[in-house]
Amino acid sequence: MSKRSKWVPLVLLVAAVTAAGCSTAKKEEPVQAAAANTGFQVSKDPVTLKLYVNVVRLSDLEYQAFFVEPLKKKYPHITLEKVDGKLEDLIAAGNIPDIIVSDNDWHMPLKQLDLPMDLTELVKLSKLDLSQLNQEAVNAVRNLEPGQLQGIPFSLNQGAMFYNKDLFDKFGVPYPKDDMLWSDVMDLHRKLTRMEDGVQYIGIDLRFPDHMVSPYTQAFVDPKTNKALVDIPLYHQVLEMFDQMYKTPGYIGPKDKYAYGPAGFVTEKIQAMQPDWVTKIVSDLLQAEADGLAPNWDMVTNPTFPDKKGQGRHALADMLVITKASKHKEQAMQVIQMLVSREQQVDISRHSRVTVLNDDEVKKQFGANNPSLKGKNTAAVFKNPSTPTPPPHIADKEVQTIIRNIRKEMAINKKDINTALREAQEQADKKVAELMKK
């Protein structure tokens, strides 16, 4: 899952490309001079901007609706060219994107490649009002490089729990409610994990331990000691829920199957509950709806432990990054301005992505373009505010992968929580030390 370890050497490659004519200093100096002297005066000569989607979900439909079509109307002199493939291959070919669509959880690999530009001066120049945006999202981006602003959020992701109404009806179990505790959810899980007519049904797949830790602003690595934060009481508490799940009779399937979602929920329809990120699951459900495969579903707020009741997962923002190598930074900034404008945010919200604006009227438009969301508890998406994002570290994704691998150690290799955490801590510390030497 992690890409960082193989990307680190490419910093030298990017440096070589930069030295060959894409100097960051040469490109940022005119921006600063313009800010001081002439204001945001952008040439209307035709330009083509290369756009790359890094990790986050952006369907072809969304790309056309959010980027291509509105850009034709507002800035007809700007053309977007979506580039695909591995980022390292694009860099090797000198085909560095102008704009990268990413999120704050996946920003560190971009930093390792020295790609993101500090947008502070461009924000001043363009008079982009950041106060209109969700401040947890803005702070999450600022947190990526203190003293800089290496991206602009344009939509949010929230946690929620989705459930299959037909399975609850089938087994006579009351539907979930907003603001449930994990202990209550596990009670429902035990009632819903059963064999019926030769089909094994599953109550819940908790997905990943770090998802459940999300509301605690818990870092993967201690920034002062560079020691992984794995074998800690919080993960012990979370893994107790996983232990209950795995020990539920019938949960571990043939061929040691221990993970079911999201396919088990969305298309196979054998799983009653799925806690996850809203953008991902709603996207899957709407596609399944179009294919005639969607379950009869609804959603509630993301479950929590008692000390985090009323709080959501950490702020996860889909964001736009302008690269240092771009020759058209001002035009790239115009694209960003368009994406965060109220007009475009209404359209984004109506297409079932969470707006980045602090605007209740825009939030109320969520999902309006999707008839299948009519009557759903979409208010659950906005009910509980996002919590702050922890400080990032170069080894975050490697440590996250090790934490997620604990699931198999417990479910299949039958390791107890203490042993699994201790071994994961040792692996994570070793990985962090290796990365810090590079």
Disulfide bonds with the S-S distance in Angstrom:
none
